[in-house]
Amino acid sequence: MRQWRSGSKQSLWARPIRESEFPSLVKQMVDDGLVCVLVETSKGYQWYIQDYPLPPSSIKQVWGLTDNQFRRLMDWVFVNMDVIQWE
């Protein structure tokens, strides 16, 4: 699991991700080579690493995100898609 935030990892439940933490998380994802592309599918997006498509479950597992945290991240990404520097 990627270490993208500070603080204790020992908890009975997932800590909420503050909106101020999303830019840092997305920057680290981009630095790792991840790209999110808007597509015409039921989800409306597709994550890629290089040219290989990744399912959301892989993103959640590697970055230690719960379903709710990933949903909030995607909401933030959709709103800020034009500001994010995808490489």
N, C-alpha and C positions, 0 to 999 in steps of 0.2 A: 504494500500500500504506500502511495506517495505521501510524504510529509509536507503538507502545504500550509499548515497552520500551527500556531504555538499553543501551548497549554497542555493540560493533562489528557492522556489518551485513555485513562482508566475512568470509565463511567458506565452507569447502567443504561443510559439512553444517549442518543446522538445529540450533541450540542447543536443548537440552531446556528446557521450561517448568517451572519449579518450582511446586509447589502453592501457594506463597505469592504467586505472580504471578497466579493465576486471578482472585481478586477484583478486582484492578485492571483486568485485561483485560475482564471482564464489565461492570464499571462503565462503562468507556469505550464498550463496545458499546451499553449501555442509553442512555448519553448521546447516542449517534448515532441513537437511535430504534429499535434492534433489540429484538425481543421473542421469546422462545422459549416456545412453548405445547406442552403435552403433548396429543397426539392419539392416536386409535386407528387408527394406520397401522402398516405394517411397521417404520418407523423409530422410532415412538413419540413423535416431536416434530416441530414445524414452526417455522422461523424466519420472522418477519414484520418488515417495515419499513412502518409505518402499517398498511394492510390488504393489502399486497402480499406474497404468500409468496415466500420466497427459498430456492433450493436450497443445500445445504451447500457445493457447489463455489464459489458466489459468496462465501459467508462466508470460506472458506479463502483464496480469492484476494485479497480486499480486506484481510484481516487478516494475510496472509502466514503461514498455518498449513499444516503438512504434514498428511497423513492421520492420522498417529499423534498429532500435537499436537491436532488437532481431536477425535479420539476421546477423548483424555484430558480435554479441555475439557468434552465432553458428559458424560462420567462424573462430573466435578465438578459440573456444572450439575444433573444428576439428583439427586445427593445433597443439594445446597444449594438446590434449587428454592424451598423455602418461605422461605429467608432473603433471597434476591435481591429487590430492590425493582424489579420490572418496572413500567414506566410505561405 
